[in-house]
């Protein structure tokens, strides 16, 4: 288990920042982060995060000069993208050899982050998704040239505490990642919602249709995660020729079906991600 050789700074404790913090502090399954080495900066942390900070002895809203004097190993940027321009100049005293910045702010490019922190800053840009809140997320990351191999190992430990972590070969791939895994949980929720509505239209009571759709989507997702076969093989395994599933898939996988619809939806998400990038 990784134990940091220097403090960790978390800037922003909203839903994703709070999920990361909770994952880091979990005994045995966390990233080996020692609570006394955590500085938390958030002027209005959620009540549960404030309690977590108090219970674990985290250093809450210490002056930036004191944090800089402690020579932090990593500074995690988990603030809303629209306030990043205000936050970054305040953090410049933390830029030093041996410290890197890990940003999970959607749409904020490495160049924009470097503009705010200074050209010498080592920065990793990452895109987690909301299942991180239950330890089942996946995060894609890309670092600038100042990020070392050791920095990446630290990132792997931090991000791995809330799910999987993968590294991209180009920062430009971040828009596609946003469209696939960043926005992806909403697609699954929409699928469950649509299945329940269709079940209700076929005569099921609303509560029963909701229960069946929720359990089916959750069970299929768990199965996909736990077996070695890919999604296409699992689909074929439950599709009998000429059966009910085959009849439904003839519609879903038809020329104007799910494949084309998903491509169109994700293309729209990717285009919007490019538009929002700073």
C-alpha positions in Angstrom: 0.0 0.0 0.0 1.3 3.4 -0.9 2.1 5.8 2.0 2.9 9.3 0.9 6.3 10.8 1.6 4.6 14.2 1.9 1.3 15.9 2.5 -1.7 15.8 0.2 -3.8 18.9 -0.5 -7.4 18.6 -1.7 -8.9 21.8 -3.0 -12.7 21.4 -3.2 -14.8 18.9 -1.4 -17.9 18.6 -3.5 -19.4 15.3 -4.7 -16.3 14.1 -6.6 -13.7 15.6 -4.3 -15.6 14.2 -1.3 -15.8 10.7 -3.0 -12.1 10.8 -3.5 -11.4 11.8 0.1 -13.6 9.1 1.5 -11.9 6.5 -0.7 -8.4 7.6 0.3 -9.2 7.4 4.0 -10.8 3.9 4.0 -8.7 1.5 6.0 -7.0 -1.3 4.0 -8.8 -0.5 0.8 -7.8 3.2 0.6 -4.6 4.7 -1.0 -2.6 4.7 2.2 -3.2 8.4 2.8 -2.5 9.3 6.4 -5.2 11.6 7.7 -2.8 13.9 9.5 -1.1 14.5 6.1 -4.2 15.9 4.4 -4.9 19.5 4.0 -8.5 20.3 2.9 -9.3 23.7 1.4 -13.0 24.4 0.9 -14.7 27.5 2.3 -18.1 25.7 2.7 -17.5 21.9 2.8 -20.6 19.7 2.9 -21.6 18.7 6.4 -20.6 15.1 6.0 -17.1 16.2 4.7 -16.7 18.6 7.6 -17.5 15.8 10.0 -15.1 13.5 8.2 -12.4 16.1 8.5 -13.0 16.6 12.2 -13.2 12.8 12.9 -9.9 12.2 11.1 -8.0 15.2 12.2 -7.6 16.7 8.7 -6.2 20.2 8.4 -9.1 22.3 7.2 -8.5 25.7 5.5 -5.0 26.3 6.7 -3.2 29.3 5.3 -1.6 28.6 1.9 1.8 29.7 3.4 1.6 26.9 6.0 0.7 24.4 3.4 3.6 25.5 1.1 6.0 25.1 4.0 5.0 21.5 4.4 6.1 20.8 0.8 3.0 18.8 -0.4 3.5 15.8 -2.6 0.3 16.3 -4.6 -2.4 19.0 -4.9 -5.8 17.7 -6.1 -8.0 20.2 -7.9 -11.6 19.3 -7.4 -13.3 22.7 -7.8 -16.0 23.6 -10.3 -14.5 24.5 -13.7 -16.0 28.0 -13.7 -14.0 29.1 -10.6 -10.7 27.5 -11.6 -9.3 30.8 -12.9 -9.8 32.4 -9.5 -8.4 29.4 -7.5 -5.2 28.7 -9.5 -3.3 31.9 -8.8 -3.9 31.4 -5.0 -2.2 28.0 -5.3 1.0 29.2 -7.1 3.0 29.1 -3.8 2.6 25.3 -3.9 4.4 24.9 -7.2 7.8 23.4 -6.5 9.9 20.5 -7.6 8.5 17.2 -6.2 4.9 18.5 -6.1 2.4 17.8 -8.9 -1.2 18.9 -9.4 -4.0 16.5 -10.2 -7.1 18.2 -11.8 -10.4 16.5 -12.1 -12.2 19.6 -13.4 -14.0 18.8 -16.6 -13.0 20.8 -19.7 -10.0 22.6 -18.2 -7.0 21.9 -20.4 -3.4 21.4 -19.3 -2.5 24.6 -21.0 -5.1 26.5 -19.1 -4.0 24.9 -15.8 -0.4 25.8 -16.6 -1.4 29.4 -17.4 -2.8 29.7 -13.9 -0.1 27.9 -12.0 3.0 28.7 -13.9 4.9 27.0 -16.7 7.0 24.9 -14.4 4.0 23.2 -12.8 3.7 19.4 -13.2 0.1 18.7 -13.9 -2.1 15.6 -14.5 -5.6 16.1 -16.0 -8.1 13.4 -15.2 -11.7 12.6 -15.9 -13.4 10.4 -13.3 -17.1 9.4 -13.4 -19.8 9.3 -10.7 -19.6 5.6 -9.8 -16.4 6.7 -8.0 -18.8 7.6 -5.1 -19.3 3.9 -4.5 -15.8 2.8 -5.3 -16.7 1.6 -8.8 -15.5 4.5 -11.0 -13.1 4.6 -13.8 -10.8 7.6 -14.4 -8.7 8.4 -17.5 -5.7 10.6 -17.0 -3.0 12.4 -19.0 0.0 14.4 -17.7 2.2 17.1 -19.1 5.9 16.6 -19.7 6.8 17.6 -16.1 5.0 14.6 -14.6 7.3 11.8 -13.6 6.8 8.1 -13.6 6.7 8.2 -9.8 4.0 10.9 -10.0 1.9 8.6 -12.2 2.2 5.8 -9.6 0.9 8.2 -7.0 -2.0 9.0 -9.3 -2.7 5.3 -9.8 -2.9 4.8 -6.1 -5.1 7.9 -5.5 -7.5 7.2 -8.4 -7.4 3.4 -7.8 -9.0 4.0 -4.3 -12.3 4.8 -6.0 -12.2 2.4 -9.0 -10.0 1.9 -12.1 -7.4 4.2 -13.6 -6.2 4.4 -17.2 -3.7 6.6 -19.0 -4.3 8.3 -22.3 -1.7 8.6 -25.1 -2.9 12.1 -26.1 -4.8 14.8 -24.2 -7.1 15.2 -27.2 -8.6 11.9 -26.3 -10.1 13.5 -23.2 -13.2 14.7 -25.1 -13.9 11.1 -26.2 -13.4 9.9 -22.7 -15.9 12.5 -21.5 -18.4 11.3 -24.0 -18.0 7.6 -23.2 -17.2 7.2 -19.5 -17.6 10.7 -18.0 -21.2 11.1 -19.3 -21.8 7.3 -19.6 -23.5 6.7 -16.3 -26.3 9.0 -17.4 -26.8 6.8 -20.5 -27.2 3.7 -18.3 -29.7 5.5 -16.0 -31.6 6.7 -19.0 -31.7 3.1 -20.3 -33.1 1.8 -17.0 -35.6 4.7 -17.0 -36.7 3.8 -20.6 -37.0 0.1 -19.8 -39.2 0.8 -16.8 -41.4 3.1 -18.9 -41.7 0.4 -21.6 -42.6 -2.2 -19.0 -45.3 0.1 -17.6 -46.7 0.6 -21.2 -46.9 -3.2 -21.5 -49.1 -3.4 -18.4 -46.8 -3.6 -15.4 -47.4 -1.5 -12.3 -45.0 1.4 -12.2 -43.2 0.3 -9.0 -42.8 -3.2 -10.3 -41.5 -2.0 -13.7 -39.0 0.2 -11.9 -37.8 -2.6 -9.7 -37.4 -5.0 -12.6 -35.5 -2.5 -14.7 -33.2 -1.4 -11.9 -32.3 -5.0 -10.9 -31.8 -6.0 -14.5 -29.4 -3.2 -15.4 -27.5 -3.6 -12.1 -27.3 -7.3 -12.4 -26.1 -7.2 -16.0 -23.5 -4.6 -15.2 -22.2 -6.7 -12.3 -22.0 -9.7 -14.6 -20.1 -7.7 -17.2 -17.6 -6.7 -14.5 -17.1 -10.1 -13.1 -16.8 -12.5 -16.1 -14.1 -12.7 -18.7 -16.3 -12.6 -21.8 -16.8 -9.3 -23.6 -20.2 -7.6 -24.0 -20.8 -9.0 -27.5 -20.3 -12.6 -26.3 -22.5 -12.1 -23.2 -25.2 -10.7 -25.5 -25.0 -13.7 -27.8 -25.1 -16.1 -24.9 -28.6 -14.9 -23.8 -30.0 -14.6 -27.3 -31.7 -17.8 -28.6 -32.3 -17.8 -32.4 -35.9 -16.9 -33.1 -36.6 -16.2 -29.4 -37.9 -13.1 -27.6 -34.5 -11.6 -27.0 -33.7 -11.9 -30.7 -36.9 -10.2 -31.6 -36.0 -7.2 -29.4 -32.4 -7.1 -30.6 -33.6 -7.0 -34.2 -35.1 -3.6 -33.3 -32.3 -2.4 -31.0 -29.5 -3.4 -33.4 -31.3 -2.4 -36.6 -30.0 0.2 -39.1 -31.4 3.1 -37.0 -31.1 1.3 -33.7 -28.9 1.6 -30.6 -25.5 1.5 -32.3 -26.2 4.5 -34.5 -28.1 6.3 -31.8 -25.2 5.9 -29.3 -22.7 7.1 -31.9 -24.8 10.2 -32.5 -25.3 10.8 -28.8 -21.6 10.4 -28.0 -20.5 12.5 -31.0 -22.8 15.3 -29.6 -21.2 14.9 -26.1 -17.7 15.0 -27.6 -18.4 18.1 -29.6 -19.8 19.8 -26.6 -16.8 18.9 -24.6 -14.6 20.5 -27.2 -16.7 23.6 -27.1 -16.5 23.9 -23.3 -12.7 23.3 -23.2 -10.6 26.1 -21.9 
